[in-house]
Amino acid sequence: MSLQAGLLRRTISPVSIVGMDAEIPAGGIVVVIDVIRAFTTAAVAFERGVTEIACAPSAEIGRGLRRLHPDRLLIGEVNGLKPADFDFGNSPFEMSTAQLDGRRLIQATSNGTLGLSRCPNPAALLAVSALNVGATARWIASNHADTPYTLICTGRTTEDWACARHLADLLEGSAPRRADLVTGIMDGAAEHDHHYARLPASERPDTSRDLSFCCDVDRSAFAMVGEVRKDHVVLAKVPC
């Protein structure tokens, strides 16, 4: 049975698509979206054999977690750039070439991992990018179809909102076009580039090698399901 057919046979709760400043009600399904680049990076890391990702709401909390767990790799960014003491940046391209099988990661980013931290008592918490948007819809339809859910766009640029609309359409039983999502991601990338062009060259993130990963819709057949801890969220890969 197709995802669309399965959803049409269920009672699907209305979708709420919000930004980072919205108040998130407790007890619902919360999906946090960061296409460029946090959760694209996380998805590629899981593809490369990572077993779990501890998502920290700030670089300092990420550093604290690594002091507690020195065997873990610390990845992410501050203002889009890799801090000198991080092992990798917030880059799916870097993840795609790294030796990660069996490793556990700590990820700290300005938007995506921060967004995960602001969800009080969810019935379920998920991280999504275009890579695993279809798998995320399947996971929600199979596990929580009748629970209200909120989609949080962590960025202000077009790509996260395009991904949210694509996911909402899947959950509501329609068949959104992948091409439309890719167009939204490319438009968002252009908005990022316009912003970066105002910065000194040394402060400009280079996302040129990451963009093809960010646009690779549905390449990852798993949801990224979060477990809320005291000061961070642990993501696990759940095949769907």
N, C-alpha and C positions, 0 to 999 in steps of 0.2 A: 504493500500500500504506500502510495506517495505521501510525502510530508503534507502537501496541500489537502489531499483527500482525508488524511487522518485528522487534520485540524478542523476540517469542515464538519466532522462528526462530533466535535467536542464543543463545550461552552467555553469560549475564549474570553478572558477578561480584557477590558479595554487597555490599550497601550498608552502609557504616559511617557513622552519624550521631553527631557529637561536638560538644562545646563548644570554646571557645577555649583551654582549658587542656590539651587532649589532645595527646599526642605524635603527629605526623603522619608516617607512614612515607613514605620516598622512593620514587619510581618509579611512583606511582599517579596516577589522576586526582583532582584536588582541586577541589571546588566550594565557594566561599566565599559565604555567604548573609548579606545584610543588607537586609531589606525596609523597615524604618523607620529611616533613609531613604537610606543611602549608595548602594545599587545601583539603587534606584528613580530617584534623582537622576541617576546615570550613564546609565541607559537612556534617560531623557527627553532628556538632553544629546545622546546619539547620534542620537535621533530628530530633534533640531533641527539636525543637520548637523555636529556635532563629529567630528573625524577620529581623535583618539586622546585617551586620558586617562591621565596619569601618576599613579598612586596611591601616595601617600607614607604611611609608617607613623606620621608625627607631623606636627604643624603646623610645627615647626622645619625638618624635612626638606623639607616643601612650600615653605616660604619660601626655602630654599636652592636648590631647583630653579627657582623663579621668578627668583632672582637670576641664574642661569645662562641662563634663557630668558625674558627680560622681555616677550616678545610673548604669552606664554601667560596665560590667566586662572586665578587661584587660587580654588578653591571649597572649602567644607567647614565644619567646626565644631570648637569646643573646648567640652566640657561641653554640647553641644547647640546652642550659640550661635555665630553668625558672628563671627569676630574682626574687629576694625576694619580691618585691612589686607588682608582677603580681598575679592575682587571679588563673590562670591556666597556665600550660606550653603549648607548641606546640604539643599537644598529642591528637589524636583521641580517644585513650582509656580513657583519663580523660573526654573528652566531652561525651563519651558514658554513663558515670555514673553520670554526673552532672545534677542538676535541672535547666533547661534552658528555659522552656516554657515561651514564651512572652518576653524574655530578649533580649537586644541589646548588642553586643560585640564590643570591639576594639581589633584588632589583629595586632601584630608587629613581624615580623620574618626577618631573615637575607637574605632570597632569595625571597620567594613567594610574600609577600606584597611589598617588594622593587621592584620586577619586575612589579607589577601593576602600580607603580608610574611613570614609565619611558616611557609611551605610549602617545605621543602628539596627541590630537584631533582624536581619533579613531572613526570610524563609529559605532563600538560596541566593548566593552571590556569585556572579560570573564575570569574567573578563572576555572581551571580544574585539576582534579586528575583522577586516574583510576575509582574511585567511580561513577563519573558522565560523563565519556567520551562519552558514547553513547547518553545521553541526550543532551550534548553540541553539538554533531554532528547534532542531530535532530533540535535543536534551530537554528543553523546556516543555515541548509538546508531550514528551513521554513521561515527565516527572511532575510537572506543576501546571498543567494546562488550565486549571480552574482558579489559579492564584493570581491576584492582581500583580502587575509587574511594571517596573519603571526602567527606562533606558536612559542612562546618564551619558551625555556627550561631554567629555572632559575638555575638549578644545573648543575654541570659538570659530574655527575655520570650517570649511564646507565638508571635509571628508567624514568627520564623525557623525554629522547630521545625516549625510547620505547613507552611511552604514546603518544608523538607527532606523531610518525609513525603510531600508531594505529588509532589516530584521523584522520590523513591525509588519510589513507586508507578508513576509513568510508566515509569521504567526497568525495572521488573520486569514490565511488560506489562499492568497493570491500568488502569482508567479512573477516577482519583479525581475527586470532584466539586469543581468550582470554588467552589461555595457553601461547602463545608467549609473551603477555604483562606481565603476571605474572612472567615468567622467567626473563624478563628484570628488573622487580621490585626487584626480589630476587638477581639478579646480582648487582644491584645498592646498595641494602642493604649490601651486602658483601663488596662492595667498601667503604661504610661508615664505616663499622666495622673495616676494615683494617686501615683506617685513625684514628679512635678513639683509636685503640690499641696503638698508639704512644703517646697518651696523658696521663698525670697523672690520676689516677682513679677518683679523685674529679672533673675532667673536662670532663669526658666521658658521653655524653648523653646516656640514656638507652631507646632504641627504641623497646625493645623486645616485649612489650605488644601492640605496635602500628602496627607492620608489618602485622598482619592478616587483619587489617582494610585497610591498603594501598594496599593490593592485592585483595580486594573485588570488582572486576570489575563490573560496571554497577548496583551496588546496589541502587544508588540514582537516582531517575527519575526526576531530575531537573537540569537546567543550573544555574550557579552562574554568574549573569550579573552585571557588574560594572557601577557605575556612578562616573565620575571624579569630585572631589571637589578641593578646593584650594591646600590643602596639603595632601590629602588622597583620597582613592577610597572607595565608599560604595558598598558592594555586597548585592544583593537581590536574593532570591530563586525564580526561575521561572519554574514551573512544565512543563515538556515536555514529 
